Amino acid sequence: MPDLFSKFDPLIETREQLLSTGVTDPFNLVMEEVVSPTVAICNGKKTILLGTYNYMGMTFDPEVIEAGKEALEKFGSGTTGSRVLNGTYVGHKAVEQALKDFYAMDHAMVFSTGYQANLGIISTIAGKDDYIILDIDSHASIYDGCALGNANIVPFRHNDVEALEKRLKRLPEGAGCLVVLEGVYSMLGDLAPLKEMVAISKAHGAMVLVDEAHSMGFIGENGRGVAEAQGVIDDVDFIIGTFSKSVGTVGGFCVSNHPKFEILRLVCRPYVFTASLPPSVVATAATSIRKLMHGKAKRDHLWENSQKLHAGLKALGFTLGTEEPQSAIIAVIMPDLEKGAAMWEALLHEGLYVNLARPPATPANMTLLRCSLCAEHSSQQVDEILGMFAAAGRKTGVIG
Ligand SMILES: Cc1ncc(COP(=O)(O)O)c(C=O)c1O
């Protein structure tokens, strides 16, 4: 019989080859101490964090921490049960109410992670014989949700409105269809043309789900995401989000105005057959979400940071994922994995942590250094970051 692990041999070889160059393992970094949303101690060294999804810097907010502590003491460390049995506490109801208020929507359902939110909602509403049309660069949790539900999957070229329309036109008569889009695509930090895509999808009678994982809290007048910023939030059937980015903890959710939405609590397997979030987590999430409703000053500062970093990196001669900054993610395109890993390590030596991203997570086989900014980065930190990129870029030969 074959060794079931033999399919991993090519990856094992790539990894061994990379590590044999003497480079530090970029996928095994330990945060020894986390000082603030923007600074940690790694390898004993003070390191600026530019590769977290802590966009709004909520992880050390004193009110958020206090809410978590209180719930931990009052309700204990975990629920030890499913939401549909013993795992719904007042805190789960309170965070769902906070989401309904945040999005001004009728229904909110909280999952244990954003991954499970996509897995659960997509697989439950689009099953065998239904069609899912999705952007080819969709997140793994979206693809896994499609696979779990066993729907017919029809991908289209990234952000291509005409390609989406073509696929909608080709649907068999009477078929059910869910169009799945993201607000911000997390690899390159680019936005979806939701205005056009949502309009076309609705015109063909499809339902629309938008994953706003990387835009919640930051993009849109009230931080509701790209659908809000582009004026189509009322036409979107389902918004998926996560607590692991701007909200600053862990968990996932779906909000919707669909009148039959609540039935999903009984039929959605990744909601039913898993334990609910600990009381401390839902308490921190609810407090954070309510504070994000008043986050305009932070949103403005985050935009300033994003613009400054993008312009600075461009001026240094780096190749970036977008012409203009579109979100809090700025992707620096590396010539190959070896150079990318060398640059990642050189930045770490300078005192900067960024994400190294490689295929299959990245589009078009790219190796990326993904920088994600935080509203708590000071303008001076952005200057320091640019200085570190200049030094590491010259040392590794990525820039001249
Ligand atoms: C677009 C998108 N959707 C969903 C998720 C999953 O979120 P979570 O970390 O809560 O599982 C991610 C996480 O990176 C994401 O980027």
The ligand as a MOL file (V3000), in Angstrom:
LIG
                    3D

  0  0  0     0  0            999 V3000
M  V30 BEGIN CTAB
M  V30 COUNTS 16 16 0 0 0
M  V30 BEGIN ATOM
M  V30 1 C -11.4940 36.2730 3.2700 0
M  V30 2 C -11.4340 35.4560 4.5150 0
M  V30 3 N -12.5330 34.8110 4.9230 0
M  V30 4 C -12.5220 34.0620 6.0420 0
M  V30 5 C -11.3860 33.9210 6.8040 0
M  V30 6 C -11.4060 33.0330 8.0290 0
M  V30 7 O -11.4060 33.7870 9.2020 0
M  V30 8 P -11.0500 33.1560 10.6080 0
M  V30 9 O -9.6440 33.5080 10.9220 0
M  V30 10 O -12.0250 33.7760 11.5640 0
M  V30 11 O -11.2660 31.6770 10.5240 0
M  V30 12 C -10.2300 34.5750 6.4210 0
M  V30 13 C -9.0040 34.4340 7.2410 0
M  V30 14 O -7.9200 34.7300 6.9200 0
M  V30 15 C -10.2440 35.3690 5.2430 0
M  V30 16 O -9.1470 35.9840 4.8270 0
M  V30 END ATOM
M  V30 BEGIN BOND
M  V30 1 1 1 2
M  V30 2 1 2 3
M  V30 3 2 2 15
M  V30 4 2 3 4
M  V30 5 1 4 5
M  V30 6 1 5 6
M  V30 7 2 5 12
M  V30 8 1 6 7
M  V30 9 1 7 8
M  V30 10 2 8 9
M  V30 11 1 8 10
M  V30 12 1 8 11
M  V30 13 1 12 13
M  V30 14 1 12 15
M  V30 15 2 13 14
M  V30 16 1 15 16
M  V30 END BOND
M  V30 END CTAB
M  END
